[in-house]
Amino acid sequence: MASNITFTMIKPKAMEKGFMGDILAKIIAGGFKIKALKLTRLSKQEAQVFYAVHKERPFYDGLTDFMSSGPIIAAVLEKDDAVKAYRDFIGATNPSDAAKGSIRALYGSSIEANAVHGSDSDDNALIESGFFFSKRDWV
């Protein structure tokens, strides 16, 4: 059974460009309910822990440098079958491959700076939400 919770982050480049309000409005208009929201900044070490699953990948150092380069918005979202719904909603990782009108197509700068993070599984949605929020923050 699919979960009704997913996790997202608005990434530093989208924040720097001032897209956070438009992205949040689009998320809400897409039928997602914001259950928890936080403006924060990851340290390099926190980014390394958050993205540890990618530690052996060649893009890991660049990713963790980028994700610790500026403020982010972290959020827990709710919708039926939330992980799949949100991944479809935000578009492909590479903004040039993302569906027209999707968040990544509209606000992404590159495959690395693709505007938003979206959980890739129900299990990871809970783990990632727990990285930023205690469960009492979004239940």
C-alpha positions as CSV (number, residue, x, y, z in Angstrom):
1,M,0.0,0.0,0.0
2,A,1.3,3.4,-1.0
3,S,1.9,6.1,1.6
4,N,0.2,9.5,1.6
5,I,3.4,11.3,2.7
6,T,6.4,12.4,0.7
7,F,9.3,14.7,1.3
8,T,10.7,17.6,-0.8
9,M,13.3,20.3,-0.6
10,I,13.5,23.4,-2.6
11,K,17.2,23.5,-3.6
12,P,19.7,26.4,-3.2
13,K,19.7,27.6,-6.8
14,A,15.9,27.8,-6.9
15,M,16.0,29.7,-3.6
16,E,18.7,32.0,-4.9
17,K,16.6,32.8,-7.9
18,G,13.6,33.6,-5.7
19,F,11.4,30.7,-7.0
20,M,10.4,29.4,-3.5
21,G,7.0,31.2,-3.5
22,D,6.1,30.1,-7.0
23,I,7.2,26.5,-6.3
24,L,5.2,26.3,-3.0
25,A,2.1,27.8,-4.7
26,K,2.4,25.2,-7.6
27,I,2.7,22.4,-5.0
28,I,-0.4,23.5,-3.3
29,A,-2.3,24.0,-6.6
30,G,-1.2,20.5,-7.5
31,G,-3.3,19.1,-4.6
32,F,-0.5,18.5,-2.1
33,K,-1.1,19.5,1.5
34,I,1.9,20.9,3.3
35,K,2.2,19.1,6.6
36,A,5.5,20.6,7.8
37,L,7.7,23.4,6.4
38,K,11.1,24.7,7.4
39,L,13.6,27.2,6.0
40,T,17.0,26.0,6.9
41,R,20.5,25.4,5.6
42,L,22.4,22.1,5.4
43,S,26.0,22.0,6.5
44,K,28.4,20.0,4.3
45,Q,28.3,17.2,6.8
46,E,24.5,17.2,7.0
47,A,24.3,17.1,3.2
48,Q,26.8,14.2,3.2
49,V,24.6,12.3,5.7
50,F,21.3,13.1,3.9
51,Y,22.8,11.9,0.5
52,A,24.9,9.0,1.9
53,V,23.0,6.6,-0.4
54,H,24.9,8.3,-3.2
55,K,28.3,8.3,-1.5
56,E,29.9,6.0,-4.2
57,R,28.5,7.9,-7.1
58,P,30.7,10.3,-9.1
59,F,28.4,13.2,-8.5
60,Y,28.3,12.9,-4.7
61,D,30.9,15.6,-3.8
62,G,29.3,18.1,-6.2
63,L,25.8,17.3,-4.9
64,T,26.8,17.8,-1.3
65,D,28.7,21.0,-2.1
66,F,25.7,22.3,-3.9
67,M,23.1,21.3,-1.3
68,S,25.2,23.0,1.4
69,S,25.8,26.2,-0.7
70,G,22.7,28.1,0.4
71,P,19.4,28.0,2.2
72,I,16.8,25.4,1.3
73,I,13.1,24.8,2.2
74,A,12.3,21.3,3.5
75,A,8.7,20.1,3.5
76,V,6.6,17.1,4.3
77,L,3.7,16.8,1.8
78,E,0.5,14.8,1.9
79,K,-1.6,13.4,-1.0
80,D,-2.9,10.0,-2.0
81,D,0.1,7.9,-3.3
82,A,2.2,10.9,-2.5
83,V,5.7,9.7,-3.6
84,K,4.5,8.7,-7.1
85,A,2.2,11.6,-7.4
86,Y,5.0,14.1,-6.5
87,R,7.7,12.5,-8.7
88,D,5.3,12.7,-11.6
89,F,4.4,16.3,-10.7
90,I,8.0,17.6,-10.4
91,G,9.2,16.0,-13.7
92,A,12.4,14.3,-14.8
93,T,15.6,15.0,-12.9
94,N,17.1,16.7,-16.0
95,P,15.0,19.9,-16.5
96,S,15.4,19.7,-20.3
97,D,13.7,16.2,-20.1
98,A,11.0,17.2,-17.7
99,A,7.4,17.5,-18.8
100,K,6.4,21.0,-19.9
101,G,4.9,22.9,-16.9
102,S,6.5,20.6,-14.3
103,I,8.4,22.2,-11.5
104,R,11.8,21.0,-12.8
105,A,11.0,22.2,-16.3
106,L,9.9,25.6,-15.1
107,Y,12.4,26.3,-12.3
108,G,15.4,23.9,-12.8
109,S,18.7,25.2,-14.0
110,S,20.5,21.9,-14.8
111,I,20.5,18.3,-13.8
112,E,22.4,19.2,-10.7
113,A,20.3,22.3,-9.9
114,N,16.9,20.8,-10.7
115,A,15.0,23.0,-8.3
116,V,13.5,20.4,-6.0
117,H,14.2,17.1,-4.3
118,G,11.5,14.5,-4.2
119,S,11.6,11.2,-2.2
120,D,12.0,8.1,-4.4
121,S,10.1,5.6,-2.2
122,D,7.7,5.5,0.7
123,D,10.5,4.3,3.0
124,N,12.8,7.1,2.0
125,A,10.0,9.7,2.4
126,L,9.7,8.7,6.0
127,I,13.5,8.7,6.5
128,E,14.0,12.0,4.8
129,S,11.1,13.6,6.6
130,G,12.6,12.4,9.9
131,F,15.9,14.0,9.0
132,F,14.4,17.5,9.2
133,F,11.3,17.0,11.4
134,S,10.2,15.1,14.4
135,K,7.0,13.1,13.7
136,R,5.1,15.4,16.0
137,D,5.8,18.2,13.5
138,W,3.7,16.7,10.8
139,V,1.2,14.2,12.3
